[in-house]
Amino acid sequence: MQKFLILKSGAVLDKRFLQKTMCSDRWTSVGFAHRFLSLKEAEQEAAQHENVRILWEEGQDWGDVT
């Protein structure tokens, strides 16, 4: 199943991926990143942040959406 992550361009390695929690959003490593189930959801969230890209992942494969 394909999932989508939001990557902040130019950020340090351990603060590149978006993590959504009940209280706030923060930038963290890929292991803690929020995985969106649809591209539409990821695009809506990405629109709220600057300098971000959307990546897709499926198993061990991944790529750039935007």
PDB file of N, CA, C, O and CB in Angstrom:
ATOM      1  N   MET A   1       0.836  -1.183   0.000  1.00  0.00           N
ATOM      2  CA  MET A   1       0.000   0.000   0.000  1.00  0.00           C
ATOM      3  C   MET A   1       0.883   1.249   0.000  1.00  0.00           C
ATOM      4  O   MET A   1       1.802   1.368   0.809  1.00  0.00           O
ATOM      5  CB  MET A   1      -0.952  -0.003   1.217  1.00  0.00           C
ATOM      6  N   GLN A   2       0.601   2.153  -0.892  1.00  0.00           N
ATOM      7  CA  GLN A   2       1.384   3.372  -1.011  1.00  0.00           C
ATOM      8  C   GLN A   2       0.982   4.373   0.070  1.00  0.00           C
ATOM      9  O   GLN A   2      -0.204   4.603   0.307  1.00  0.00           O
ATOM     10  CB  GLN A   2       1.208   3.987  -2.406  1.00  0.00           C
ATOM     11  N   LYS A   3       1.987   4.967   0.724  1.00  0.00           N
ATOM     12  CA  LYS A   3       1.775   5.992   1.742  1.00  0.00           C
ATOM     13  C   LYS A   3       2.605   7.207   1.367  1.00  0.00           C
ATOM     14  O   LYS A   3       3.509   7.120   0.536  1.00  0.00           O
ATOM     15  CB  LYS A   3       2.152   5.472   3.168  1.00  0.00           C
ATOM     16  N   PHE A   4       2.294   8.337   1.980  1.00  0.00           N
ATOM     17  CA  PHE A   4       2.930   9.593   1.617  1.00  0.00           C
ATOM     18  C   PHE A   4       3.497  10.281   2.849  1.00  0.00           C
ATOM     19  O   PHE A   4       2.869  10.290   3.907  1.00  0.00           O
ATOM     20  CB  PHE A   4       1.940  10.510   0.906  1.00  0.00           C
ATOM     21  N   LEU A   5       4.696  10.862   2.708  1.00  0.00           N
ATOM     22  CA  LEU A   5       5.366  11.578   3.787  1.00  0.00           C
ATOM     23  C   LEU A   5       5.668  12.991   3.321  1.00  0.00           C
ATOM     24  O   LEU A   5       5.776  13.247   2.122  1.00  0.00           O
ATOM     25  CB  LEU A   5       6.665  10.849   4.228  1.00  0.00           C
ATOM     26  N   ILE A   6       5.806  13.911   4.276  1.00  0.00           N
ATOM     27  CA  ILE A   6       6.154  15.290   3.946  1.00  0.00           C
ATOM     28  C   ILE A   6       7.566  15.557   4.427  1.00  0.00           C
ATOM     29  O   ILE A   6       7.888  15.366   5.599  1.00  0.00           O
ATOM     30  CB  ILE A   6       5.151  16.298   4.580  1.00  0.00           C
ATOM     31  N   LEU A   7       8.404  16.003   3.501  1.00  0.00           N
ATOM     32  CA  LEU A   7       9.824  16.267   3.736  1.00  0.00           C
ATOM     33  C   LEU A   7      10.084  17.763   3.662  1.00  0.00           C
ATOM     34  O   LEU A   7       9.650  18.421   2.717  1.00  0.00           O
ATOM     35  CB  LEU A   7      10.707  15.511   2.712  1.00  0.00           C
ATOM     36  N   LYS A   8      10.787  18.305   4.649  1.00  0.00           N
ATOM     37  CA  LYS A   8      11.157  19.721   4.646  1.00  0.00           C
ATOM     38  C   LYS A   8      12.508  19.864   3.955  1.00  0.00           C
ATOM     39  O   LYS A   8      13.509  19.324   4.427  1.00  0.00           O
ATOM     40  CB  LYS A   8      11.206  20.301   6.101  1.00  0.00           C
ATOM     41  N   SER A   9      12.539  20.579   2.854  1.00  0.00           N
ATOM     42  CA  SER A   9      13.769  20.772   2.091  1.00  0.00           C
ATOM     43  C   SER A   9      14.759  21.638   2.861  1.00  0.00           C
ATOM     44  O   SER A   9      14.385  22.655   3.445  1.00  0.00           O
ATOM     45  CB  SER A   9      13.461  21.404   0.732  1.00  0.00           C
ATOM     46  N   GLY A  10      16.021  21.226   2.855  1.00  0.00           N
ATOM     47  CA  GLY A  10      17.082  22.004   3.472  1.00  0.00           C
ATOM     48  C   GLY A  10      17.216  21.852   4.977  1.00  0.00           C
ATOM     49  O   GLY A  10      18.078  22.497   5.575  1.00  0.00           O
ATOM     50  N   ALA A  11      16.400  21.029   5.608  1.00  0.00           N
ATOM     51  CA  ALA A  11      16.470  20.848   7.060  1.00  0.00           C
ATOM     52  C   ALA A  11      17.565  19.851   7.430  1.00  0.00           C
ATOM     53  O   ALA A  11      18.000  19.064   6.590  1.00  0.00           O
ATOM     54  CB  ALA A  11      15.112  20.373   7.610  1.00  0.00           C
ATOM     55  N   VAL A  12      18.009  19.882   8.685  1.00  0.00           N
ATOM     56  CA  VAL A  12      19.003  18.919   9.161  1.00  0.00           C
ATOM     57  C   VAL A  12      18.408  17.514   9.135  1.00  0.00           C
ATOM     58  O   VAL A  12      17.188  17.361   9.188  1.00  0.00           O
ATOM     59  CB  VAL A  12      19.486  19.282  10.593  1.00  0.00           C
ATOM     60  N   LEU A  13      19.239  16.503   9.057  1.00  0.00           N
ATOM     61  CA  LEU A  13      18.775  15.130   8.828  1.00  0.00           C
ATOM     62  C   LEU A  13      17.774  14.615   9.846  1.00  0.00           C
ATOM     63  O   LEU A  13      16.843  13.901   9.472  1.00  0.00           O
ATOM     64  CB  LEU A  13      19.936  14.221   8.811  1.00  0.00           C
ATOM     65  N   ASP A  14      17.930  14.950  11.112  1.00  0.00           N
ATOM     66  CA  ASP A  14      17.015  14.404  12.118  1.00  0.00           C
ATOM     67  C   ASP A  14      15.765  15.268  12.324  1.00  0.00           C
ATOM     68  O   ASP A  14      14.979  15.007  13.235  1.00  0.00           O
ATOM     69  CB  ASP A  14      17.742  14.251  13.437  1.00  0.00           C
ATOM     70  N   LYS A  15      15.577  16.280  11.495  1.00  0.00           N
ATOM     71  CA  LYS A  15      14.380  17.134  11.586  1.00  0.00           C
ATOM     72  C   LYS A  15      13.821  17.430  10.192  1.00  0.00           C
ATOM     73  O   LYS A  15      13.464  18.568   9.887  1.00  0.00           O
ATOM     74  CB  LYS A  15      14.711  18.461  12.320  1.00  0.00           C
ATOM     75  N   ARG A  16      13.749  16.397   9.352  1.00  0.00           N
ATOM     76  CA  ARG A  16      13.320  16.586   7.965  1.00  0.00           C
ATOM     77  C   ARG A  16      11.883  16.176   7.686  1.00  0.00           C
ATOM     78  O   ARG A  16      11.291  16.659   6.721  1.00  0.00           O
ATOM     79  CB  ARG A  16      14.215  15.823   7.066  1.00  0.00           C
ATOM     80  N   PHE A  17      11.307  15.306   8.495  1.00  0.00           N
ATOM     81  CA  PHE A  17       9.992  14.746   8.194  1.00  0.00           C
ATOM     82  C   PHE A  17       8.941  15.227   9.189  1.00  0.00           C
ATOM     83  O   PHE A  17       9.221  15.395  10.376  1.00  0.00           O
ATOM     84  CB  PHE A  17      10.054  13.222   8.195  1.00  0.00           C
ATOM     85  N   LEU A  18       7.729  15.445   8.686  1.00  0.00           N
ATOM     86  CA  LEU A  18       6.639  15.947   9.511  1.00  0.00           C
ATOM     87  C   LEU A  18       6.074  14.849  10.401  1.00  0.00           C
ATOM     88  O   LEU A  18       5.763  13.749   9.942  1.00  0.00           O
ATOM     89  CB  LEU A  18       5.537  16.532   8.636  1.00  0.00           C
ATOM     90  N   GLN A  19       5.948  15.175  11.689  1.00  0.00           N
ATOM     91  CA  GLN A  19       5.289  14.297  12.652  1.00  0.00           C
ATOM     92  C   GLN A  19       4.081  15.050  13.192  1.00  0.00           C
ATOM     93  O   GLN A  19       4.214  16.169  13.686  1.00  0.00           O
ATOM     94  CB  GLN A  19       6.267  13.862  13.814  1.00  0.00           C
ATOM     95  N   LYS A  20       2.919  14.449  13.100  1.00  0.00           N
ATOM     96  CA  LYS A  20       1.703  15.068  13.621  1.00  0.00           C
ATOM     97  C   LYS A  20       1.348  14.388  14.939  1.00  0.00           C
ATOM     98  O   LYS A  20       1.288  13.161  15.022  1.00  0.00           O
ATOM     99  CB  LYS A  20       0.523  14.961  12.595  1.00  0.00           C
ATOM    100  N   THR A  21       1.113  15.205  15.971  1.00  0.00           N
ATOM    101  CA  THR A  21       0.686  14.688  17.268  1.00  0.00           C
ATOM    102  C   THR A  21      -0.633  15.343  17.645  1.00  0.00           C
ATOM    103  O   THR A  21      -1.121  16.210  16.920  1.00  0.00           O
ATOM    104  CB  THR A  21       1.764  14.944  18.361  1.00  0.00           C
ATOM    105  N   MET A  22      -1.209  14.946  18.753  1.00  0.00           N
ATOM    106  CA  MET A  22      -2.466  15.535  19.207  1.00  0.00           C
ATOM    107  C   MET A  22      -2.308  17.021  19.523  1.00  0.00           C
ATOM    108  O   MET A  22      -3.244  17.800  19.341  1.00  0.00           O
ATOM    109  CB  MET A  22      -2.981  14.793  20.438  1.00  0.00           C
ATOM    110  N   CYS A  23      -1.128  17.413  19.993  1.00  0.00           N
ATOM    111  CA  CYS A  23      -0.907  18.796  20.439  1.00  0.00           C
ATOM    112  C   CYS A  23      -0.345  19.702  19.347  1.00  0.00           C
ATOM    113  O   CYS A  23      -0.694  20.881  19.282  1.00  0.00           O
ATOM    114  CB  CYS A  23       0.031  18.804  21.620  1.00  0.00           C
ATOM    115  N   SER A  24       0.508  19.171  18.501  1.00  0.00           N
ATOM    116  CA  SER A  24       1.158  20.035  17.519  1.00  0.00           C
ATOM    117  C   SER A  24       1.824  19.211  16.419  1.00  0.00           C
ATOM    118  O   SER A  24       1.836  17.981  16.453  1.00  0.00           O
ATOM    119  CB  SER A  24       2.194  20.935  18.204  1.00  0.00           C
ATOM    120  N   ASP A  25       2.366  19.918  15.461  1.00  0.00           N
ATOM    121  CA  ASP A  25       3.181  19.300  14.418  1.00  0.00           C
ATOM    122  C   ASP A  25       4.631  19.616  14.741  1.00  0.00           C
ATOM    123  O   ASP A  25       4.935  20.683  15.274  1.00  0.00           O
ATOM    124  CB  ASP A  25       2.785  19.813  12.979  1.00  0.00           C
ATOM    125  N   ARG A  26       5.530  18.688  14.418  1.00  0.00           N
ATOM    126  CA  ARG A  26       6.956  18.970  14.584  1.00  0.00           C
ATOM    127  C   ARG A  26       7.730  18.205  13.533  1.00  0.00           C
ATOM    128  O   ARG A  26       7.193  17.318  12.869  1.00  0.00           O
ATOM    129  CB  ARG A  26       7.445  18.596  16.010  1.00  0.00           C
ATOM    130  N   TRP A  27       9.001  18.557  13.388  1.00  0.00           N
ATOM    131  CA  TRP A  27       9.872  17.961  12.377  1.00  0.00           C
ATOM    132  C   TRP A  27      10.804  16.978  13.060  1.00  0.00           C
ATOM    133  O   TRP A  27      11.410  17.300  14.082  1.00  0.00           O
ATOM    134  CB  TRP A  27      10.681  19.049  11.610  1.00  0.00           C
ATOM    135  N   THR A  28      10.922  15.780  12.503  1.00  0.00           N
ATOM    136  CA  THR A  28      11.660  14.694  13.135  1.00  0.00           C
ATOM    137  C   THR A  28      12.296  13.790  12.082  1.00  0.00           C
ATOM    138  O   THR A  28      12.309  14.125  10.898  1.00  0.00           O
ATOM    139  CB  THR A  28      10.736  13.877  14.051  1.00  0.00           C
ATOM    140  N   SER A  29      12.815  12.662  12.509  1.00  0.00           N
ATOM    141  CA  SER A  29      13.433  11.702  11.589  1.00  0.00           C
ATOM    142  C   SER A  29      12.357  10.838  10.912  1.00  0.00           C
ATOM    143  O   SER A  29      11.198  10.839  11.325  1.00  0.00           O
ATOM    144  CB  SER A  29      14.450  10.804  12.345  1.00  0.00           C
ATOM    145  N   VAL A  30      12.752  10.117   9.888  1.00  0.00           N
ATOM    146  CA  VAL A  30      11.807   9.343   9.086  1.00  0.00           C
ATOM    147  C   VAL A  30      11.081   8.269   9.909  1.00  0.00           C
ATOM    148  O   VAL A  30       9.934   7.939   9.607  1.00  0.00           O
ATOM    149  CB  VAL A  30      12.535   8.693   7.921  1.00  0.00           C
ATOM    150  N   GLY A  31      11.723   7.728  10.926  1.00  0.00           N
ATOM    151  CA  GLY A  31      11.087   6.689  11.736  1.00  0.00           C
ATOM    152  C   GLY A  31       9.854   7.155  12.481  1.00  0.00           C
ATOM    153  O   GLY A  31       8.975   6.349  12.788  1.00  0.00           O
ATOM    154  N   PHE A  32       9.774   8.434  12.776  1.00  0.00           N
ATOM    155  CA  PHE A  32       8.643   8.992  13.515  1.00  0.00           C
ATOM    156  C   PHE A  32       7.707   9.806  12.620  1.00  0.00           C
ATOM    157  O   PHE A  32       6.757  10.413  13.114  1.00  0.00           O
ATOM    158  CB  PHE A  32       9.147   9.861  14.651  1.00  0.00           C
ATOM    159  N   ALA A  33       7.961   9.823  11.333  1.00  0.00           N
ATOM    160  CA  ALA A  33       7.177  10.639  10.399  1.00  0.00           C
ATOM    161  C   ALA A  33       5.743  10.132  10.285  1.00  0.00           C
ATOM    162  O   ALA A  33       5.474   8.935  10.381  1.00  0.00           O
ATOM    163  CB  ALA A  33       7.836  10.647   9.017  1.00  0.00           C
ATOM    164  N   HIS A  34       4.841  11.073  10.080  1.00  0.00           N
ATOM    165  CA  HIS A  34       3.438  10.737   9.833  1.00  0.00           C
ATOM    166  C   HIS A  34       3.308  10.224   8.404  1.00  0.00           C
ATOM    167  O   HIS A  34       3.822  10.838   7.468  1.00  0.00           O
ATOM    168  CB  HIS A  34       2.506  11.972  10.073  1.00  0.00           C
ATOM    169  N   ARG A  35       2.629   9.113   8.242  1.00  0.00           N
ATOM    170  CA  ARG A  35       2.385   8.554   6.910  1.00  0.00           C
ATOM    171  C   ARG A  35       0.930   8.816   6.543  1.00  0.00           C
ATOM    172  O   ARG A  35       0.014   8.341   7.213  1.00  0.00           O
ATOM    173  CB  ARG A  35       2.709   7.017   6.862  1.00  0.00           C
ATOM    174  N   PHE A  36       0.731   9.571   5.481  1.00  0.00           N
ATOM    175  CA  PHE A  36      -0.613   9.876   5.008  1.00  0.00           C
ATOM    176  C   PHE A  36      -1.073   8.744   4.100  1.00  0.00           C
ATOM    177  O   PHE A  36      -0.287   8.206   3.319  1.00  0.00           O
ATOM    178  CB  PHE A  36      -0.654  11.244   4.262  1.00  0.00           C
ATOM    179  N   LEU A  37      -2.338   8.388   4.203  1.00  0.00           N
ATOM    180  CA  LEU A  37      -2.868   7.284   3.409  1.00  0.00           C
ATOM    181  C   LEU A  37      -3.291   7.710   2.009  1.00  0.00           C
ATOM    182  O   LEU A  37      -3.443   6.872   1.121  1.00  0.00           O
ATOM    183  CB  LEU A  37      -4.040   6.663   4.118  1.00  0.00           C
ATOM    184  N   SER A  38      -3.482   9.023   1.810  1.00  0.00           N
ATOM    185  CA  SER A  38      -3.859   9.489   0.469  1.00  0.00           C
ATOM    186  C   SER A  38      -3.010  10.697   0.083  1.00  0.00           C
ATOM    187  O   SER A  38      -2.556  11.459   0.936  1.00  0.00           O
ATOM    188  CB  SER A  38      -5.371   9.847   0.410  1.00  0.00           C
ATOM    189  N   LEU A  39      -2.813  10.847  -1.204  1.00  0.00           N
ATOM    190  CA  LEU A  39      -2.067  11.983  -1.719  1.00  0.00           C
ATOM    191  C   LEU A  39      -2.823  13.276  -1.441  1.00  0.00           C
ATOM    192  O   LEU A  39      -2.207  14.304  -1.157  1.00  0.00           O
ATOM    193  CB  LEU A  39      -1.807  11.823  -3.225  1.00  0.00           C
ATOM    194  N   LYS A  40      -4.137  13.237  -1.518  1.00  0.00           N
ATOM    195  CA  LYS A  40      -4.950  14.427  -1.265  1.00  0.00           C
ATOM    196  C   LYS A  40      -4.715  14.960   0.147  1.00  0.00           C
ATOM    197  O   LYS A  40      -4.541  16.164   0.338  1.00  0.00           O
ATOM    198  CB  LYS A  40      -6.440  14.111  -1.469  1.00  0.00           C
ATOM    199  N   GLU A  41      -4.710  14.067   1.133  1.00  0.00           N
ATOM    200  CA  GLU A  41      -4.435  14.473   2.524  1.00  0.00           C
ATOM    201  C   GLU A  41      -3.044  15.091   2.647  1.00  0.00           C
ATOM    202  O   GLU A  41      -2.873  16.124   3.295  1.00  0.00           O
ATOM    203  CB  GLU A  41      -4.558  13.262   3.478  1.00  0.00           C
ATOM    204  N   ALA A  42      -2.066  14.465   2.032  1.00  0.00           N
ATOM    205  CA  ALA A  42      -0.684  14.957   2.092  1.00  0.00           C
ATOM    206  C   ALA A  42      -0.574  16.322   1.427  1.00  0.00           C
ATOM    207  O   ALA A  42       0.129  17.199   1.930  1.00  0.00           O
ATOM    208  CB  ALA A  42       0.281  13.960   1.418  1.00  0.00           C
ATOM    209  N   GLU A  43      -1.260  16.512   0.306  1.00  0.00           N
ATOM    210  CA  GLU A  43      -1.222  17.803  -0.384  1.00  0.00           C
ATOM    211  C   GLU A  43      -1.864  18.904   0.456  1.00  0.00           C
ATOM    212  O   GLU A  43      -1.366  20.029   0.493  1.00  0.00           O
ATOM    213  CB  GLU A  43      -1.927  17.701  -1.737  1.00  0.00           C
ATOM    214  N   GLN A  44      -2.965  18.583   1.128  1.00  0.00           N
ATOM    215  CA  GLN A  44      -3.620  19.574   1.989  1.00  0.00           C
ATOM    216  C   GLN A  44      -2.703  19.988   3.138  1.00  0.00           C
ATOM    217  O   GLN A  44      -2.614  21.170   3.468  1.00  0.00           O
ATOM    218  CB  GLN A  44      -4.944  19.016   2.543  1.00  0.00           C
ATOM    219  N   GLU A  45      -2.033  19.030   3.739  1.00  0.00           N
ATOM    220  CA  GLU A  45      -1.119  19.330   4.844  1.00  0.00           C
ATOM    221  C   GLU A  45       0.109  20.080   4.343  1.00  0.00           C
ATOM    222  O   GLU A  45       0.555  21.025   4.994  1.00  0.00           O
ATOM    223  CB  GLU A  45      -0.694  18.038   5.557  1.00  0.00           C
ATOM    224  N   ALA A  46       0.657  19.686   3.220  1.00  0.00           N
ATOM    225  CA  ALA A  46       1.851  20.332   2.670  1.00  0.00           C
ATOM    226  C   ALA A  46       1.584  21.801   2.348  1.00  0.00           C
ATOM    227  O   ALA A  46       2.487  22.632   2.443  1.00  0.00           O
ATOM    228  CB  ALA A  46       2.325  19.595   1.409  1.00  0.00           C
ATOM    229  N   ALA A  47       0.357  22.120   1.971  1.00  0.00           N
ATOM    230  CA  ALA A  47       0.009  23.506   1.647  1.00  0.00           C
ATOM    231  C   ALA A  47       0.125  24.425   2.867  1.00  0.00           C
ATOM    232  O   ALA A  47       0.203  25.644   2.717  1.00  0.00           O
ATOM    233  CB  ALA A  47      -1.410  23.572   1.083  1.00  0.00           C
ATOM    234  N   GLN A  48       0.136  23.855   4.059  1.00  0.00           N
ATOM    235  CA  GLN A  48       0.221  24.631   5.294  1.00  0.00           C
ATOM    236  C   GLN A  48       1.661  24.890   5.737  1.00  0.00           C
ATOM    237  O   GLN A  48       1.886  25.563   6.743  1.00  0.00           O
ATOM    238  CB  GLN A  48      -0.523  23.917   6.395  1.00  0.00           C
ATOM    239  N   HIS A  49       2.635  24.362   4.995  1.00  0.00           N
ATOM    240  CA  HIS A  49       4.045  24.473   5.372  1.00  0.00           C
ATOM    241  C   HIS A  49       4.857  25.020   4.193  1.00  0.00           C
ATOM    242  O   HIS A  49       4.462  24.878   3.036  1.00  0.00           O
ATOM    243  CB  HIS A  49       4.603  23.093   5.827  1.00  0.00           C
ATOM    244  N   GLU A  50       5.986  25.642   4.502  1.00  0.00           N
ATOM    245  CA  GLU A  50       6.863  26.185   3.466  1.00  0.00           C
ATOM    246  C   GLU A  50       8.026  25.241   3.191  1.00  0.00           C
ATOM    247  O   GLU A  50       8.456  24.502   4.076  1.00  0.00           O
ATOM    248  CB  GLU A  50       7.389  27.564   3.877  1.00  0.00           C
ATOM    249  N   ASN A  51       8.529  25.267   1.972  1.00  0.00           N
ATOM    250  CA  ASN A  51       9.715  24.495   1.565  1.00  0.00           C
ATOM    251  C   ASN A  51       9.570  23.001   1.839  1.00  0.00           C
ATOM    252  O   ASN A  51      10.470  22.383   2.407  1.00  0.00           O
ATOM    253  CB  ASN A  51      10.944  25.020   2.283  1.00  0.00           C
ATOM    254  N   VAL A  52       8.446  22.423   1.440  1.00  0.00           N
ATOM    255  CA  VAL A  52       8.236  20.995   1.660  1.00  0.00           C
ATOM    256  C   VAL A  52       8.007  20.275   0.342  1.00  0.00           C
ATOM    257  O   VAL A  52       7.627  20.876  -0.663  1.00  0.00           O
ATOM    258  CB  VAL A  52       7.050  20.764   2.600  1.00  0.00           C
ATOM    259  N   ARG A  53       8.248  18.981   0.374  1.00  0.00           N
ATOM    260  CA  ARG A  53       8.005  18.086  -0.763  1.00  0.00           C
ATOM    261  C   ARG A  53       7.243  16.884  -0.228  1.00  0.00           C
ATOM    262  O   ARG A  53       7.322  16.554   0.955  1.00  0.00           O
ATOM    263  CB  ARG A  53       9.353  17.647  -1.470  1.00  0.00           C
ATOM    264  N   ILE A  54       6.513  16.246  -1.111  1.00  0.00           N
ATOM    265  CA  ILE A  54       5.789  15.031  -0.747  1.00  0.00           C
ATOM    266  C   ILE A  54       6.516  13.840  -1.350  1.00  0.00           C
ATOM    267  O   ILE A  54       6.834  13.832  -2.539  1.00  0.00           O
ATOM    268  CB  ILE A  54       4.306  15.085  -1.230  1.00  0.00           C
ATOM    269  N   LEU A  55       6.774  12.843  -0.529  1.00  0.00           N
ATOM    270  CA  LEU A  55       7.387  11.599  -0.978  1.00  0.00           C
ATOM    271  C   LEU A  55       6.373  10.472  -0.858  1.00  0.00           C
ATOM    272  O   LEU A  55       5.529  10.485   0.038  1.00  0.00           O
ATOM    273  CB  LEU A  55       8.666  11.279  -0.161  1.00  0.00           C
ATOM    274  N   TRP A  56       6.453   9.508  -1.747  1.00  0.00           N
ATOM    275  CA  TRP A  56       5.638   8.306  -1.597  1.00  0.00           C
ATOM    276  C   TRP A  56       6.546   7.167  -1.171  1.00  0.00           C
ATOM    277  O   TRP A  56       7.733   7.157  -1.498  1.00  0.00           O
ATOM    278  CB  TRP A  56       4.885   7.958  -2.919  1.00  0.00           C
ATOM    279  N   GLU A  57       5.997   6.215  -0.448  1.00  0.00           N
ATOM    280  CA  GLU A  57       6.733   4.996  -0.098  1.00  0.00           C
ATOM    281  C   GLU A  57       5.789   3.808  -0.201  1.00  0.00           C
ATOM    282  O   GLU A  57       4.603   3.886   0.117  1.00  0.00           O
ATOM    283  CB  GLU A  57       7.345   5.094   1.336  1.00  0.00           C
ATOM    284  N   GLU A  58       6.364   2.717  -0.655  1.00  0.00           N
ATOM    285  CA  GLU A  58       5.620   1.463  -0.757  1.00  0.00           C
ATOM    286  C   GLU A  58       6.607   0.347  -0.476  1.00  0.00           C
ATOM    287  O   GLU A  58       7.427   0.003  -1.327  1.00  0.00           O
ATOM    288  CB  GLU A  58       4.936   1.291  -2.172  1.00  0.00           C
ATOM    289  N   GLY A  59       6.526  -0.216   0.718  1.00  0.00           N
ATOM    290  CA  GLY A  59       7.521  -1.189   1.140  1.00  0.00           C
ATOM    291  C   GLY A  59       8.883  -0.523   1.238  1.00  0.00           C
ATOM    292  O   GLY A  59       9.042   0.455   1.968  1.00  0.00           O
ATOM    293  N   GLN A  60       9.861  -1.039   0.516  1.00  0.00           N
ATOM    294  CA  GLN A  60      11.203  -0.474   0.530  1.00  0.00           C
ATOM    295  C   GLN A  60      11.425   0.560  -0.592  1.00  0.00           C
ATOM    296  O   GLN A  60      12.479   1.193  -0.660  1.00  0.00           O
ATOM    297  CB  GLN A  60      12.223  -1.593   0.408  1.00  0.00           C
ATOM    298  N   ASP A  61      10.435   0.717  -1.453  1.00  0.00           N
ATOM    299  CA  ASP A  61      10.545   1.664  -2.562  1.00  0.00           C
ATOM    300  C   ASP A  61      10.002   3.023  -2.151  1.00  0.00           C
ATOM    301  O   ASP A  61       9.088   3.112  -1.331  1.00  0.00           O
ATOM    302  CB  ASP A  61       9.794   1.142  -3.801  1.00  0.00           C
ATOM    303  N   TRP A  62      10.567   4.080  -2.722  1.00  0.00           N
ATOM    304  CA  TRP A  62      10.106   5.432  -2.437  1.00  0.00           C
ATOM    305  C   TRP A  62      10.452   6.341  -3.591  1.00  0.00           C
ATOM    306  O   TRP A  62      11.298   6.004  -4.419  1.00  0.00           O
ATOM    307  CB  TRP A  62      10.717   5.961  -1.135  1.00  0.00           C
ATOM    308  N   GLY A  63       9.807   7.492  -3.654  1.00  0.00           N
ATOM    309  CA  GLY A  63      10.077   8.451  -4.708  1.00  0.00           C
ATOM    310  C   GLY A  63       9.455   9.795  -4.395  1.00  0.00           C
ATOM    311  O   GLY A  63       8.744   9.948  -3.402  1.00  0.00           O
ATOM    312  N   ASP A  64       9.726  10.757  -5.240  1.00  0.00           N
ATOM    313  CA  ASP A  64       9.256  12.129  -5.085  1.00  0.00           C
ATOM    314  C   ASP A  64       7.951  12.315  -5.837  1.00  0.00           C
ATOM    315  O   ASP A  64       7.847  11.928  -7.001  1.00  0.00           O
ATOM    316  CB  ASP A  64      10.312  13.131  -5.581  1.00  0.00           C
ATOM    317  N   VAL A  65       6.953  12.905  -5.187  1.00  0.00           N
ATOM    318  CA  VAL A  65       5.668  13.173  -5.830  1.00  0.00           C
ATOM    319  C   VAL A  65       5.701  14.523  -6.531  1.00  0.00           C
ATOM    320  O   VAL A  65       5.257  14.640  -7.673  1.00  0.00           O
ATOM    321  CB  VAL A  65       4.523  13.133  -4.801  1.00  0.00           C
ATOM    322  N   THR A  66       6.227  15.549  -5.855  1.00  0.00           N
ATOM    323  CA  THR A  66       6.206  16.906  -6.399  1.00  0.00           C
ATOM    324  C   THR A  66       7.592  17.377  -6.753  1.00  0.00           C
ATOM    325  O   THR A  66       7.760  18.501  -7.225  1.00  0.00           O
ATOM    326  CB  THR A  66       5.575  17.866  -5.416  1.00  0.00           C
TER     327      THR A  66
END
